[in-house]
Amino acid sequence: MSHCINRITCQTLVNTKMNNERYKPKIMVSSSVYGFENELNQICVLLRAMGYEVWNSHLGTIKVNHELSNLENCLKAVEECDLFLGIIRTTCGTGNIGDKNITFEEMKKAVELRKPYWFLSHRDVVFARQLFKNIENPTLIRFKNKRYFDPLCIDMYNFVIKDDVPVTERKGNWIQQFYKFNEIATYLQTQFQDISFIMSKIQKEGK
């Protein structure tokens, strides 16, 4: 009887080990798309090569429930993913539901749910933020076309760095600035290459 139990226990351990080895952490990549299609494709290829299952609306890898709105489908994906990568650009995308921007809502949801998250920001967002700080009344500025610049990107940046919290009390407010794709690639490789470390973060969050 004990031999049988031992065999069952050993087989369970083997199965568990195999499942862990096969398990690909699900990472959601959230970003506006226009003018960034090639970079998004390269980001997802890189993450897949490192062993991740990548969810991204541009690539069509987010499950869609026809009974839900676009916003609801995207937020459900945030709830179900293991990891979250947010990319802040000067354009915020055309995915707006009423007064809500889908990309921004995804970021808010990831932070709210305490998902292990990482954020990248284009250099021009940082520049625009500093520029707006030196304009006497930036709320008076109106943009006819937000296809190339949307002031909402500054709100996204401020949200992630926890701009309303004293600097000495901020945690989880790192944003990696980038200009060229090789800077993105370096950051992603540094953060995600050690998949065992990532798995420990997922398990810590109760996954």
C-alpha positions as CSV (number, residue, x, y, z in Angstrom):
1,M,0.0,0.0,0.0
2,S,2.8,2.4,1.0
3,H,4.6,1.7,-2.3
4,C,1.4,2.5,-4.2
5,I,1.1,5.8,-2.3
6,N,4.7,6.6,-2.9
7,R,4.3,6.0,-6.6
8,I,1.2,8.2,-6.7
9,T,3.0,10.9,-4.8
10,C,6.0,10.8,-7.1
11,Q,3.8,10.9,-10.2
12,T,2.0,13.9,-8.8
13,L,5.3,15.7,-8.2
14,V,6.4,14.8,-11.7
15,N,3.1,16.1,-13.2
16,T,3.3,19.3,-11.2
17,K,6.9,19.9,-12.3
18,M,6.0,19.3,-15.9
19,N,3.0,21.6,-15.6
20,N,5.2,24.3,-14.1
21,E,7.8,23.9,-16.8
22,R,5.1,24.1,-19.5
23,Y,3.3,27.0,-17.9
24,K,3.8,30.3,-19.8
25,P,3.0,33.4,-17.7
26,K,0.3,35.5,-19.3
27,I,1.5,39.0,-19.9
28,M,-0.8,41.7,-21.2
29,V,0.9,44.4,-23.3
30,S,-1.2,47.6,-23.2
31,S,-0.4,50.5,-25.6
32,S,-1.9,52.8,-28.2
33,V,-1.2,51.3,-31.7
34,Y,-1.1,54.0,-34.4
35,G,2.5,54.5,-35.6
36,F,3.7,51.8,-33.2
37,E,2.6,48.6,-35.0
38,N,6.1,47.3,-35.8
39,E,7.4,48.0,-32.4
40,L,4.5,46.2,-30.8
41,N,5.0,43.2,-33.0
42,Q,8.7,43.1,-32.0
43,I,7.9,43.5,-28.3
44,C,5.5,40.6,-28.5
45,V,8.0,38.4,-30.4
46,L,10.7,39.1,-27.9
47,L,8.4,38.3,-24.9
48,R,7.3,35.0,-26.6
49,A,10.9,34.1,-27.2
50,M,11.5,34.4,-23.5
51,G,8.6,32.0,-22.7
52,Y,5.6,34.2,-22.2
53,E,2.0,34.0,-23.5
54,V,1.4,37.5,-24.8
55,W,-2.0,39.2,-24.8
56,N,-2.4,42.2,-27.0
57,S,-5.4,43.6,-28.8
58,H,-3.4,44.7,-31.8
59,L,-2.2,41.1,-32.4
60,G,-5.7,39.7,-31.7
61,T,-4.6,37.6,-28.8
62,I,-7.2,38.9,-26.3
63,K,-10.3,36.7,-26.0
64,V,-13.4,38.5,-27.0
65,N,-16.8,38.0,-25.5
66,H,-19.4,39.3,-27.9
67,E,-21.7,40.2,-25.0
68,L,-19.2,42.6,-23.6
69,S,-18.1,46.1,-24.7
70,N,-14.5,46.6,-26.0
71,L,-13.7,48.2,-22.7
72,E,-15.2,45.4,-20.7
73,N,-13.3,42.8,-22.8
74,C,-10.0,44.6,-22.2
75,L,-10.5,45.0,-18.5
76,K,-11.4,41.3,-18.2
77,A,-8.1,40.5,-19.9
78,V,-6.3,42.6,-17.3
79,E,-8.1,40.7,-14.5
80,E,-7.1,37.3,-16.0
81,C,-3.5,38.1,-17.0
82,D,-0.5,37.3,-14.7
83,L,1.6,40.3,-15.6
84,F,1.0,43.7,-17.1
85,L,3.2,45.8,-19.3
86,G,2.0,49.3,-20.0
87,I,3.5,51.6,-22.7
88,I,2.8,55.3,-22.5
89,R,3.1,57.2,-25.8
90,T,2.1,60.7,-26.9
91,T,-0.9,59.3,-28.6
92,C,-3.5,57.5,-26.4
93,G,-5.4,55.5,-29.1
94,T,-8.9,55.8,-30.5
95,G,-10.3,53.2,-28.1
96,N,-12.6,55.5,-26.2
97,I,-15.8,54.5,-24.5
98,G,-17.6,57.8,-23.6
99,D,-15.1,59.8,-21.5
100,K,-12.9,56.7,-20.8
101,N,-9.8,55.8,-22.7
102,I,-9.3,52.0,-22.9
103,T,-5.5,52.1,-22.6
104,F,-5.7,54.3,-19.5
105,E,-8.4,52.2,-17.9
106,E,-6.3,49.1,-18.4
107,M,-3.4,50.7,-16.6
108,K,-5.6,51.8,-13.7
109,K,-7.1,48.3,-13.4
110,A,-3.7,46.6,-13.4
111,V,-2.5,48.9,-10.5
112,E,-5.8,48.5,-8.7
113,L,-5.6,44.7,-8.8
114,R,-1.9,44.9,-7.7
115,K,-0.8,42.9,-10.7
116,P,3.0,42.7,-11.1
117,Y,3.4,45.6,-13.6
118,W,6.0,47.4,-15.6
119,F,5.8,50.6,-17.5
120,L,7.6,52.2,-20.4
121,S,7.2,55.8,-21.5
122,H,8.3,57.5,-24.7
123,R,10.8,60.3,-24.3
124,D,8.4,62.8,-25.9
125,V,5.9,62.2,-23.1
126,V,8.4,63.2,-20.5
127,F,9.4,66.3,-22.6
128,A,5.7,67.3,-23.0
129,R,5.1,66.9,-19.3
130,Q,8.0,69.3,-18.5
131,L,6.9,71.7,-21.2
132,F,3.3,71.8,-19.9
133,K,4.6,72.5,-16.4
134,N,6.1,75.8,-17.7
135,I,2.9,76.9,-19.5
136,E,1.0,79.4,-17.4
137,N,-2.5,77.9,-18.2
138,P,-2.1,74.6,-20.1
139,T,-5.9,73.9,-19.9
140,L,-6.5,76.7,-22.4
141,I,-4.5,74.8,-25.1
142,R,-6.8,73.0,-27.6
143,F,-5.7,70.3,-30.1
144,K,-7.8,70.0,-33.2
145,N,-6.4,66.5,-33.9
146,K,-5.1,64.3,-31.1
147,R,-3.7,61.7,-33.5
148,Y,-0.1,62.9,-32.9
149,F,-0.4,64.3,-29.4
150,D,-3.0,63.8,-26.7
151,P,-2.5,65.6,-23.3
152,L,-4.0,62.5,-21.7
153,C,-0.6,60.9,-22.0
154,I,0.6,63.3,-19.3
155,D,-2.2,62.2,-17.0
156,M,-1.2,58.5,-17.6
157,Y,2.4,59.4,-16.7
158,N,1.4,61.2,-13.6
159,F,-0.8,58.3,-12.5
160,V,1.9,55.7,-12.9
161,I,4.6,57.8,-11.1
162,K,2.0,58.5,-8.3
163,D,2.5,62.3,-8.8
164,D,0.0,63.0,-6.0
165,V,2.1,61.1,-3.4
166,P,5.1,62.7,-1.7
167,V,8.3,61.5,-3.5
168,T,9.6,59.9,-0.3
169,E,6.5,57.7,0.1
170,R,6.2,56.5,-3.5
171,K,6.5,52.8,-4.3
172,G,5.9,51.0,-7.6
173,N,6.3,54.2,-9.6
174,W,9.1,53.3,-11.9
175,I,8.7,54.2,-15.6
176,Q,11.5,53.4,-18.0
177,Q,12.0,56.1,-20.6
178,F,12.7,55.0,-24.2
179,Y,13.3,56.6,-27.6
180,K,14.6,53.7,-29.8
181,F,13.4,50.1,-29.9
182,N,16.8,48.8,-28.7
183,E,16.2,50.6,-25.4
184,I,12.8,48.8,-25.0
185,A,14.5,45.5,-25.8
186,T,17.2,46.0,-23.2
187,Y,14.6,46.8,-20.6
188,L,12.4,43.8,-21.4
189,Q,15.3,41.4,-21.4
190,T,16.5,42.7,-18.1
191,Q,13.1,42.4,-16.5
192,F,11.7,39.2,-18.0
193,Q,14.6,37.0,-18.9
194,D,14.7,35.4,-15.5
195,I,11.3,33.6,-15.7
196,S,11.8,31.8,-12.4
197,F,11.9,35.2,-10.7
198,I,8.8,36.3,-12.5
199,M,7.0,33.0,-11.4
200,S,7.9,33.8,-7.8
201,K,6.2,37.2,-8.2
202,I,3.1,35.6,-9.7
203,Q,3.0,33.1,-6.8
204,K,3.4,35.9,-4.3
205,E,0.3,37.5,-5.6
206,G,-1.6,34.3,-5.1
207,K,-1.7,33.0,-8.7
